[in-house]
Amino acid sequence: MAVKMKNASGMIEISNEVIATVVGGAATDVFGIVGMASKNQIKDNINEILRKENYSRGVVVRQEENGIAVDVYTIVSYGTKISEVSRNVQEKVKYNLETMLGITANSVNVFVQGVRVLPD
């Protein structure tokens, strides 16, 4: 499934893989995020932090009437305020989707799949 937008020049179709890459990149840029986690923890491996090429396994995109809804599965750094980090992820994901792809995110749901202690 892909997001389709129509303009005066024709049709633009953006695949969910592209959206997941933009969302994953935005989420991992936020301070306090260790990485992306898989939405299917048991099937994919519970301890795995996803690399850039696998961000689509940690992002769910659903098309709605006038935008999209995004679910982001993350791993947070120990010692950070989870609510603040999650809010920052929501804001950064919405901003990047609007500026890079021209897509409005109606909702960005952040699911914290784990907490990691980072070595000093």
MORA-V884357 format. One record per helix or strand of 3 or more residues. SS is the DSSP state (A for helix, B for strand). FROM is the first residue (numbers start at 1). LEN is the number of residues. If there is no record, write none. Layout:
ss->(SS & SS)
from->(FROM & FROM)
len->(LEN & LEN)
This chain:
ss->(B & B & A & B & A & A & B & B & A & B)
from->(2 & 10 & 16 & 33 & 41 & 52 & 59 & 67 & 82 & 105)
len->(6 & 6 & 13 & 4 & 4 & 7 & 6 & 11 & 20 & 12)
